[in-house]
Amino acid sequence: MPKAAQGTELDLSAKTLWPAQTEVVSLRFDLVADNAYELYPQYTIGLHAWFLQQIQDFDPALSAQLHDGETDKAFNISGLSGQFSTQSRSLQLQGGKTYQWHVNGLTKPVVAGLARWLKQLPEVVALKNAPLTIRRVSYAQEPTTYAKLAAVEPGRSLSLTFVSPTSFRRKGHHLPLPWPRNVFHSYLRRWNEFANRPVDQDYFLDWVDDHVVFQRHELASEKIAAGKRGSVTGFTGAVTYGLAGKAAENAEFEQLFYTLGHYAPYCGTGHKTTFGLGQTRLGWHLSQAEPQAVPAAQRLLADRIDELTTYFINQKKRTGGHRAQDSAETWATVLARRELGDSLQAIAADLGIPYETAKTYSKLARRAVRGDA
């Protein structure tokens, strides 16, 4: 088979798409909008659902694992990147333009599932109200193994570019900063889950705290509605990390620092990576991280969800814990989307809840806002 280098187009008719030992892949799909289409604010939910349905059609067990796993998911996807027309309320795809979409797999079973899927790849990504023709599939990153990643050559510094909004959960709140401990914790968590090469988390993160420093950064932040519910304040941009002090005295952790940096483009950074957040590139590629103009509908939705979430949490007697936060975010998402004109059917489908449940949440949320609850 031809060398599986970054940027190489896949020959989907080939017997094998990548080396048999491959454990980690990063794919780029070039998608063409045949006409001008309007994307709804949370369209990455649709991409997520479409992808899992594709896997379910030939491997229900794998799809269920990817969908229902309580631990870190062994895949992630991006949103669409390309040339958009920003109207007053929505994001518009331009007819005839090509848009890029990334899908990454992080374990051998997922990589095998992706290979089977590509062998029966449909012609169109059936995104709601915006069917996109699949023109080309290529390697976004070279297919690799965890052993190869563990042996990458250390450098003098490590630059990472965050091309989609990136955020971390910290004490129940969003942290929209690439603080070294949070960044490398997110990589190490996935590494320990999938690489079968466990590393003591506390010791390594203490080493990161002591020795990893910022050499350069250029960042911007924005609030978006992300995932199935809630809003996120995230950052985009680029950062260069260096090692200070006596970092080299621990050769194992110094190697792991660079290994995890090379793992980042595959595993993503932070949370909600299966809904397009945290897409990461190795190196300083600031032009790829330039924030796109956010349409009014997306800004309004994110701001309204955040406002309502705070309101509902303050109304509840129990304000602590994930349960109260999740409940408030769900109510806020349902009501905010209803206020923007989304149907209960669409909201229920996106949230993965029954229609009657969405209807009940909508009623309860409206009553709470009116002070009737």
Contacts in CASP RR format, 6 or more apart in sequence:
PFRMAT RR
TARGET T0000
AUTHOR 0000-0000-0000
METHOD contacts of the structure
MODEL  1
MPKAAQGTELDLSAKTLWPAQTEVVSLRFDLVADNAYELYPQYTIGLHAW
FLQQIQDFDPALSAQLHDGETDKAFNISGLSGQFSTQSRSLQLQGGKTYQ
WHVNGLTKPVVAGLARWLKQLPEVVALKNAPLTIRRVSYAQEPTTYAKLA
AVEPGRSLSLTFVSPTSFRRKGHHLPLPWPRNVFHSYLRRWNEFANRPVD
QDYFLDWVDDHVVFQRHELASEKIAAGKRGSVTGFTGAVTYGLAGKAAEN
AEFEQLFYTLGHYAPYCGTGHKTTFGLGQTRLGWHLSQAEPQAVPAAQRL
LADRIDELTTYFINQKKRTGGHRAQDSAETWATVLARRELGDSLQAIAAD
LGIPYETAKTYSKLARRAVRGDA
1 14 0 8 1.000
1 15 0 8 1.000
1 16 0 8 1.000
1 18 0 8 1.000
1 19 0 8 1.000
2 8 0 8 1.000
2 11 0 8 1.000
4 18 0 8 1.000
4 19 0 8 1.000
4 139 0 8 1.000
4 142 0 8 1.000
4 143 0 8 1.000
5 139 0 8 1.000
5 142 0 8 1.000
6 139 0 8 1.000
6 140 0 8 1.000
6 141 0 8 1.000
6 142 0 8 1.000
7 28 0 8 1.000
7 138 0 8 1.000
7 139 0 8 1.000
7 140 0 8 1.000
8 138 0 8 1.000
8 139 0 8 1.000
9 136 0 8 1.000
9 137 0 8 1.000
9 138 0 8 1.000
10 17 0 8 1.000
10 27 0 8 1.000
10 118 0 8 1.000
10 137 0 8 1.000
10 138 0 8 1.000
10 139 0 8 1.000
11 17 0 8 1.000
12 118 0 8 1.000
12 119 0 8 1.000
12 121 0 8 1.000
12 137 0 8 1.000
16 115 0 8 1.000
17 115 0 8 1.000
17 118 0 8 1.000
18 25 0 8 1.000
18 111 0 8 1.000
18 115 0 8 1.000
18 143 0 8 1.000
19 143 0 8 1.000
21 145 0 8 1.000
22 108 0 8 1.000
22 111 0 8 1.000
22 143 0 8 1.000
22 144 0 8 1.000
22 145 0 8 1.000
23 106 0 8 1.000
23 107 0 8 1.000
23 108 0 8 1.000
23 111 0 8 1.000
23 144 0 8 1.000
23 145 0 8 1.000
23 146 0 8 1.000
23 194 0 8 1.000
24 104 0 8 1.000
24 105 0 8 1.000
24 106 0 8 1.000
24 107 0 8 1.000
24 111 0 8 1.000
24 143 0 8 1.000
24 144 0 8 1.000
24 145 0 8 1.000
24 146 0 8 1.000
24 149 0 8 1.000
24 263 0 8 1.000
24 266 0 8 1.000
25 104 0 8 1.000
25 105 0 8 1.000
25 111 0 8 1.000
25 114 0 8 1.000
25 139 0 8 1.000
25 141 0 8 1.000
25 143 0 8 1.000
25 266 0 8 1.000
26 102 0 8 1.000
26 103 0 8 1.000
26 104 0 8 1.000
26 105 0 8 1.000
26 139 0 8 1.000
26 140 0 8 1.000
26 141 0 8 1.000
26 143 0 8 1.000
26 265 0 8 1.000
26 266 0 8 1.000
27 102 0 8 1.000
27 103 0 8 1.000
27 104 0 8 1.000
27 114 0 8 1.000
27 137 0 8 1.000
27 138 0 8 1.000
27 139 0 8 1.000
27 140 0 8 1.000
28 100 0 8 1.000
28 101 0 8 1.000
28 102 0 8 1.000
28 137 0 8 1.000
28 138 0 8 1.000
28 139 0 8 1.000
28 140 0 8 1.000
29 100 0 8 1.000
29 101 0 8 1.000
29 102 0 8 1.000
29 103 0 8 1.000
29 125 0 8 1.000
29 134 0 8 1.000
29 136 0 8 1.000
29 137 0 8 1.000
30 98 0 8 1.000
30 99 0 8 1.000
30 100 0 8 1.000
30 134 0 8 1.000
30 135 0 8 1.000
30 136 0 8 1.000
30 137 0 8 1.000
30 138 0 8 1.000
31 80 0 8 1.000
31 98 0 8 1.000
31 99 0 8 1.000
31 100 0 8 1.000
31 101 0 8 1.000
31 125 0 8 1.000
31 132 0 8 1.000
31 133 0 8 1.000
31 134 0 8 1.000
31 135 0 8 1.000
32 96 0 8 1.000
32 97 0 8 1.000
32 98 0 8 1.000
32 99 0 8 1.000
32 132 0 8 1.000
32 133 0 8 1.000
32 135 0 8 1.000
33 93 0 8 1.000
33 94 0 8 1.000
33 95 0 8 1.000
33 96 0 8 1.000
33 97 0 8 1.000
33 99 0 8 1.000
33 130 0 8 1.000
33 132 0 8 1.000
34 95 0 8 1.000
34 96 0 8 1.000
34 131 0 8 1.000
34 133 0 8 1.000
35 95 0 8 1.000
36 85 0 8 1.000
36 92 0 8 1.000
36 93 0 8 1.000
36 94 0 8 1.000
36 95 0 8 1.000
37 92 0 8 1.000
37 93 0 8 1.000
37 95 0 8 1.000
37 129 0 8 1.000
37 130 0 8 1.000
37 131 0 8 1.000
38 87 0 8 1.000
38 90 0 8 1.000
38 91 0 8 1.000
38 92 0 8 1.000
38 93 0 8 1.000
38 129 0 8 1.000
38 130 0 8 1.000
39 80 0 8 1.000
39 90 0 8 1.000
39 91 0 8 1.000
39 92 0 8 1.000
39 93 0 8 1.000
39 127 0 8 1.000
39 129 0 8 1.000
39 130 0 8 1.000
40 90 0 8 1.000
40 128 0 8 1.000
40 129 0 8 1.000
40 342 0 8 1.000
41 90 0 8 1.000
41 91 0 8 1.000
41 225 0 8 1.000
41 295 0 8 1.000
41 297 0 8 1.000
41 298 0 8 1.000
41 301 0 8 1.000
41 340 0 8 1.000
42 225 0 8 1.000
42 226 0 8 1.000
42 227 0 8 1.000
42 301 0 8 1.000
42 337 0 8 1.000
42 350 0 8 1.000
43 79 0 8 1.000
43 80 0 8 1.000
43 91 0 8 1.000
43 127 0 8 1.000
43 128 0 8 1.000
43 130 0 8 1.000
44 77 0 8 1.000
44 79 0 8 1.000
44 226 0 8 1.000
44 227 0 8 1.000
44 275 0 8 1.000
44 276 0 8 1.000
45 227 0 8 1.000
45 228 0 8 1.000
45 275 0 8 1.000
45 350 0 8 1.000
46 127 0 8 1.000
46 128 0 8 1.000
46 350 0 8 1.000
47 77 0 8 1.000
47 79 0 8 1.000
47 80 0 8 1.000
47 101 0 8 1.000
47 125 0 8 1.000
47 127 0 8 1.000
47 276 0 8 1.000
48 77 0 8 1.000
48 227 0 8 1.000
48 274 0 8 1.000
48 275 0 8 1.000
49 349 0 8 1.000
49 350 0 8 1.000
50 125 0 8 1.000
50 126 0 8 1.000
50 127 0 8 1.000
51 77 0 8 1.000
51 103 0 8 1.000
52 63 0 8 1.000
52 66 0 8 1.000
52 67 0 8 1.000
53 63 0 8 1.000
54 117 0 8 1.000
54 122 0 8 1.000
55 62 0 8 1.000
55 63 0 8 1.000
55 66 0 8 1.000
55 113 0 8 1.000
55 117 0 8 1.000
56 63 0 8 1.000
56 64 0 8 1.000
58 116 0 8 1.000
58 117 0 8 1.000
58 120 0 8 1.000
59 113 0 8 1.000
59 116 0 8 1.000
62 109 0 8 1.000
62 110 0 8 1.000
62 113 0 8 1.000
65 74 0 8 1.000
66 73 0 8 1.000
66 74 0 8 1.000
66 75 0 8 1.000
66 110 0 8 1.000
71 193 0 8 1.000
72 189 0 8 1.000
72 190 0 8 1.000
72 193 0 8 1.000
72 194 0 8 1.000
73 273 0 8 1.000
73 274 0 8 1.000
74 105 0 8 1.000
74 106 0 8 1.000
74 107 0 8 1.000
74 109 0 8 1.000
74 110 0 8 1.000
74 193 0 8 1.000
74 194 0 8 1.000
75 103 0 8 1.000
75 104 0 8 1.000
75 105 0 8 1.000
75 106 0 8 1.000
75 110 0 8 1.000
75 274 0 8 1.000
76 103 0 8 1.000
76 104 0 8 1.000
76 105 0 8 1.000
76 106 0 8 1.000
76 267 0 8 1.000
76 268 0 8 1.000
76 273 0 8 1.000
76 274 0 8 1.000
76 276 0 8 1.000
76 278 0 8 1.000
76 279 0 8 1.000
77 101 0 8 1.000
77 102 0 8 1.000
77 103 0 8 1.000
77 104 0 8 1.000
77 273 0 8 1.000
77 274 0 8 1.000
77 275 0 8 1.000
77 276 0 8 1.000
78 100 0 8 1.000
78 101 0 8 1.000
78 102 0 8 1.000
78 103 0 8 1.000
78 163 0 8 1.000
78 164 0 8 1.000
78 276 0 8 1.000
78 279 0 8 1.000
79 101 0 8 1.000
79 102 0 8 1.000
79 164 0 8 1.000
79 276 0 8 1.000
79 279 0 8 1.000
80 93 0 8 1.000
80 99 0 8 1.000
80 100 0 8 1.000
80 101 0 8 1.000
81 99 0 8 1.000
81 100 0 8 1.000
81 101 0 8 1.000
81 163 0 8 1.000
81 288 0 8 1.000
82 97 0 8 1.000
82 98 0 8 1.000
82 99 0 8 1.000
82 100 0 8 1.000
83 94 0 8 1.000
83 97 0 8 1.000
84 91 0 8 1.000
84 92 0 8 1.000
84 93 0 8 1.000
84 94 0 8 1.000
84 292 0 8 1.000
84 293 0 8 1.000
85 92 0 8 1.000
85 93 0 8 1.000
85 94 0 8 1.000
86 92 0 8 1.000
86 292 0 8 1.000
86 293 0 8 1.000
86 294 0 8 1.000
86 295 0 8 1.000
87 295 0 8 1.000
88 295 0 8 1.000
88 296 0 8 1.000
89 295 0 8 1.000
89 296 0 8 1.000
89 297 0 8 1.000
90 295 0 8 1.000
90 297 0 8 1.000
91 295 0 8 1.000
91 298 0 8 1.000
93 99 0 8 1.000
93 130 0 8 1.000
93 132 0 8 1.000
98 135 0 8 1.000
99 132 0 8 1.000
101 125 0 8 1.000
102 140 0 8 1.000
102 279 0 8 1.000
103 114 0 8 1.000
104 140 0 8 1.000
104 266 0 8 1.000
104 267 0 8 1.000
104 268 0 8 1.000
105 111 0 8 1.000
105 114 0 8 1.000
105 266 0 8 1.000
106 190 0 8 1.000
106 194 0 8 1.000
106 266 0 8 1.000
106 267 0 8 1.000
107 194 0 8 1.000
111 143 0 8 1.000
118 137 0 8 1.000
121 134 0 8 1.000
121 137 0 8 1.000
122 134 0 8 1.000
123 133 0 8 1.000
123 134 0 8 1.000
124 131 0 8 1.000
124 132 0 8 1.000
124 133 0 8 1.000
124 134 0 8 1.000
125 131 0 8 1.000
125 132 0 8 1.000
125 134 0 8 1.000
128 346 0 8 1.000
140 265 0 8 1.000
141 265 0 8 1.000
141 266 0 8 1.000
144 266 0 8 1.000
146 191 0 8 1.000
146 194 0 8 1.000
146 195 0 8 1.000
146 196 0 8 1.000
146 197 0 8 1.000
149 195 0 8 1.000
149 259 0 8 1.000
149 262 0 8 1.000
149 263 0 8 1.000
150 195 0 8 1.000
150 197 0 8 1.000
150 255 0 8 1.000
150 259 0 8 1.000
152 258 0 8 1.000
152 259 0 8 1.000
152 262 0 8 1.000
153 258 0 8 1.000
154 254 0 8 1.000
154 255 0 8 1.000
154 257 0 8 1.000
154 258 0 8 1.000
155 258 0 8 1.000
156 242 0 8 1.000
157 215 0 8 1.000
157 240 0 8 1.000
157 241 0 8 1.000
157 242 0 8 1.000
157 243 0 8 1.000
158 240 0 8 1.000
158 241 0 8 1.000
158 242 0 8 1.000
158 257 0 8 1.000
158 258 0 8 1.000
158 261 0 8 1.000
159 216 0 8 1.000
159 238 0 8 1.000
159 239 0 8 1.000
159 240 0 8 1.000
159 241 0 8 1.000
159 282 0 8 1.000
159 283 0 8 1.000
159 284 0 8 1.000
160 178 0 8 1.000
160 183 0 8 1.000
160 238 0 8 1.000
160 239 0 8 1.000
160 241 0 8 1.000
160 261 0 8 1.000
160 264 0 8 1.000
160 269 0 8 1.000
160 280 0 8 1.000
160 281 0 8 1.000
160 282 0 8 1.000
160 283 0 8 1.000
161 237 0 8 1.000
161 238 0 8 1.000
161 280 0 8 1.000
161 281 0 8 1.000
161 282 0 8 1.000
161 283 0 8 1.000
161 284 0 8 1.000
161 285 0 8 1.000
161 286 0 8 1.000
161 288 0 8 1.000
161 289 0 8 1.000
162 178 0 8 1.000
162 235 0 8 1.000
162 236 0 8 1.000
162 237 0 8 1.000
162 238 0 8 1.000
162 239 0 8 1.000
162 269 0 8 1.000
162 278 0 8 1.000
162 279 0 8 1.000
162 280 0 8 1.000
162 289 0 8 1.000
163 236 0 8 1.000
163 237 0 8 1.000
163 278 0 8 1.000
163 279 0 8 1.000
163 280 0 8 1.000
163 281 0 8 1.000
163 285 0 8 1.000
163 288 0 8 1.000
163 289 0 8 1.000
164 236 0 8 1.000
164 276 0 8 1.000
164 277 0 8 1.000
164 278 0 8 1.000
164 279 0 8 1.000
165 222 0 8 1.000
165 224 0 8 1.000
165 226 0 8 1.000
165 232 0 8 1.000
165 234 0 8 1.000
165 235 0 8 1.000
165 236 0 8 1.000
165 277 0 8 1.000
165 278 0 8 1.000
166 176 0 8 1.000
166 178 0 8 1.000
166 234 0 8 1.000
166 235 0 8 1.000
166 236 0 8 1.000
166 269 0 8 1.000
166 270 0 8 1.000
166 277 0 8 1.000
166 278 0 8 1.000
166 280 0 8 1.000
167 174 0 8 1.000
167 175 0 8 1.000
167 176 0 8 1.000
167 232 0 8 1.000
167 233 0 8 1.000
167 234 0 8 1.000
167 235 0 8 1.000
167 270 0 8 1.000
167 271 0 8 1.000
167 272 0 8 1.000
167 277 0 8 1.000
167 278 0 8 1.000
168 174 0 8 1.000
168 175 0 8 1.000
168 179 0 8 1.000
168 182 0 8 1.000
168 186 0 8 1.000
168 270 0 8 1.000
168 271 0 8 1.000
169 175 0 8 1.000
169 271 0 8 1.000
170 182 0 8 1.000
172 321 0 8 1.000
172 325 0 8 1.000
174 232 0 8 1.000
174 233 0 8 1.000
174 234 0 8 1.000
175 182 0 8 1.000
176 221 0 8 1.000
176 233 0 8 1.000
176 234 0 8 1.000
176 235 0 8 1.000
177 219 0 8 1.000
177 235 0 8 1.000
178 217 0 8 1.000
178 219 0 8 1.000
178 235 0 8 1.000
178 239 0 8 1.000
178 269 0 8 1.000
180 208 0 8 1.000
180 209 0 8 1.000
180 212 0 8 1.000
180 213 0 8 1.000
180 214 0 8 1.000
180 241 0 8 1.000
181 205 0 8 1.000
181 208 0 8 1.000
181 209 0 8 1.000
182 270 0 8 1.000
183 269 0 8 1.000
183 270 0 8 1.000
184 204 0 8 1.000
184 205 0 8 1.000
184 208 0 8 1.000
184 212 0 8 1.000
184 257 0 8 1.000
184 260 0 8 1.000
185 201 0 8 1.000
185 205 0 8 1.000
186 267 0 8 1.000
186 268 0 8 1.000
186 269 0 8 1.000
186 270 0 8 1.000
186 271 0 8 1.000
187 260 0 8 1.000
187 261 0 8 1.000
187 263 0 8 1.000
187 264 0 8 1.000
187 267 0 8 1.000
187 268 0 8 1.000
187 269 0 8 1.000
188 199 0 8 1.000
188 201 0 8 1.000
188 204 0 8 1.000
188 205 0 8 1.000
188 256 0 8 1.000
188 260 0 8 1.000
189 201 0 8 1.000
190 263 0 8 1.000
190 267 0 8 1.000
191 197 0 8 1.000
191 199 0 8 1.000
191 259 0 8 1.000
191 260 0 8 1.000
191 263 0 8 1.000
191 267 0 8 1.000
192 198 0 8 1.000
192 199 0 8 1.000
192 201 0 8 1.000
199 256 0 8 1.000
203 253 0 8 1.000
204 253 0 8 1.000
204 256 0 8 1.000
207 247 0 8 1.000
207 250 0 8 1.000
207 253 0 8 1.000
208 257 0 8 1.000
210 245 0 8 1.000
210 247 0 8 1.000
211 243 0 8 1.000
211 244 0 8 1.000
211 245 0 8 1.000
211 246 0 8 1.000
211 247 0 8 1.000
212 241 0 8 1.000
212 242 0 8 1.000
212 243 0 8 1.000
212 244 0 8 1.000
212 247 0 8 1.000
212 257 0 8 1.000
213 241 0 8 1.000
213 242 0 8 1.000
213 243 0 8 1.000
213 244 0 8 1.000
214 239 0 8 1.000
214 240 0 8 1.000
214 241 0 8 1.000
214 242 0 8 1.000
215 240 0 8 1.000
215 241 0 8 1.000
215 242 0 8 1.000
216 238 0 8 1.000
216 239 0 8 1.000
216 240 0 8 1.000
216 284 0 8 1.000
217 237 0 8 1.000
217 238 0 8 1.000
217 239 0 8 1.000
217 240 0 8 1.000
218 237 0 8 1.000
218 238 0 8 1.000
218 239 0 8 1.000
218 286 0 8 1.000
219 235 0 8 1.000
219 236 0 8 1.000
219 237 0 8 1.000
219 238 0 8 1.000
219 239 0 8 1.000
220 235 0 8 1.000
220 236 0 8 1.000
220 237 0 8 1.000
220 291 0 8 1.000
221 233 0 8 1.000
221 234 0 8 1.000
221 235 0 8 1.000
221 236 0 8 1.000
222 233 0 8 1.000
222 234 0 8 1.000
222 236 0 8 1.000
222 291 0 8 1.000
222 294 0 8 1.000
223 231 0 8 1.000
223 232 0 8 1.000
223 233 0 8 1.000
223 234 0 8 1.000
223 299 0 8 1.000
223 302 0 8 1.000
223 303 0 8 1.000
223 306 0 8 1.000
224 231 0 8 1.000
224 232 0 8 1.000
224 234 0 8 1.000
224 294 0 8 1.000
224 298 0 8 1.000
224 302 0 8 1.000
225 231 0 8 1.000
225 232 0 8 1.000
225 298 0 8 1.000
225 301 0 8 1.000
225 302 0 8 1.000
225 305 0 8 1.000
225 333 0 8 1.000
225 336 0 8 1.000
226 232 0 8 1.000
226 272 0 8 1.000
226 275 0 8 1.000
226 276 0 8 1.000
226 277 0 8 1.000
227 272 0 8 1.000
227 275 0 8 1.000
227 277 0 8 1.000
228 275 0 8 1.000
228 333 0 8 1.000
228 350 0 8 1.000
228 351 0 8 1.000
228 352 0 8 1.000
229 305 0 8 1.000
229 326 0 8 1.000
229 329 0 8 1.000
229 330 0 8 1.000
229 332 0 8 1.000
229 333 0 8 1.000
229 351 0 8 1.000
230 305 0 8 1.000
230 306 0 8 1.000
230 309 0 8 1.000
230 329 0 8 1.000
230 332 0 8 1.000
230 333 0 8 1.000
231 301 0 8 1.000
231 302 0 8 1.000
231 303 0 8 1.000
231 305 0 8 1.000
231 306 0 8 1.000
231 309 0 8 1.000
232 272 0 8 1.000
232 277 0 8 1.000
232 302 0 8 1.000
234 277 0 8 1.000
236 289 0 8 1.000
236 290 0 8 1.000
236 291 0 8 1.000
237 286 0 8 1.000
237 289 0 8 1.000
238 283 0 8 1.000
238 284 0 8 1.000
238 285 0 8 1.000
238 286 0 8 1.000
238 289 0 8 1.000
240 284 0 8 1.000
241 257 0 8 1.000
243 254 0 8 1.000
243 257 0 8 1.000
247 253 0 8 1.000
247 254 0 8 1.000
247 257 0 8 1.000
248 254 0 8 1.000
261 282 0 8 1.000
262 282 0 8 1.000
264 280 0 8 1.000
264 282 0 8 1.000
265 280 0 8 1.000
265 281 0 8 1.000
265 282 0 8 1.000
267 273 0 8 1.000
268 278 0 8 1.000
268 279 0 8 1.000
268 280 0 8 1.000
269 278 0 8 1.000
269 280 0 8 1.000
270 277 0 8 1.000
270 278 0 8 1.000
271 277 0 8 1.000
272 278 0 8 1.000
273 279 0 8 1.000
281 288 0 8 1.000
297 340 0 8 1.000
300 340 0 8 1.000
301 336 0 8 1.000
301 337 0 8 1.000
301 340 0 8 1.000
304 332 0 8 1.000
304 336 0 8 1.000
304 339 0 8 1.000
304 340 0 8 1.000
305 329 0 8 1.000
305 332 0 8 1.000
305 333 0 8 1.000
305 336 0 8 1.000
306 332 0 8 1.000
307 332 0 8 1.000
308 328 0 8 1.000
308 331 0 8 1.000
308 332 0 8 1.000
308 335 0 8 1.000
308 336 0 8 1.000
308 365 0 8 1.000
308 369 0 8 1.000
309 325 0 8 1.000
309 328 0 8 1.000
309 329 0 8 1.000
309 332 0 8 1.000
310 328 0 8 1.000
311 332 0 8 1.000
311 368 0 8 1.000
311 369 0 8 1.000
312 327 0 8 1.000
312 328 0 8 1.000
312 331 0 8 1.000
312 332 0 8 1.000
312 365 0 8 1.000
312 368 0 8 1.000
313 319 0 8 1.000
313 324 0 8 1.000
313 325 0 8 1.000
313 328 0 8 1.000
315 368 0 8 1.000
315 373 0 8 1.000
316 324 0 8 1.000
316 327 0 8 1.000
316 328 0 8 1.000
318 324 0 8 1.000
330 351 0 8 1.000
330 361 0 8 1.000
331 361 0 8 1.000
331 364 0 8 1.000
331 365 0 8 1.000
331 368 0 8 1.000
332 365 0 8 1.000
333 347 0 8 1.000
333 351 0 8 1.000
334 347 0 8 1.000
334 351 0 8 1.000
334 358 0 8 1.000
334 361 0 8 1.000
334 362 0 8 1.000
334 365 0 8 1.000
335 361 0 8 1.000
335 362 0 8 1.000
335 365 0 8 1.000
335 366 0 8 1.000
335 369 0 8 1.000
337 346 0 8 1.000
337 347 0 8 1.000
338 344 0 8 1.000
338 347 0 8 1.000
338 362 0 8 1.000
344 355 0 8 1.000
344 358 0 8 1.000
344 359 0 8 1.000
344 362 0 8 1.000
345 355 0 8 1.000
347 358 0 8 1.000
347 362 0 8 1.000
348 354 0 8 1.000
348 355 0 8 1.000
348 357 0 8 1.000
348 358 0 8 1.000
351 358 0 8 1.000
353 361 0 8 1.000
364 373 0 8 1.000
367 373 0 8 1.000
END
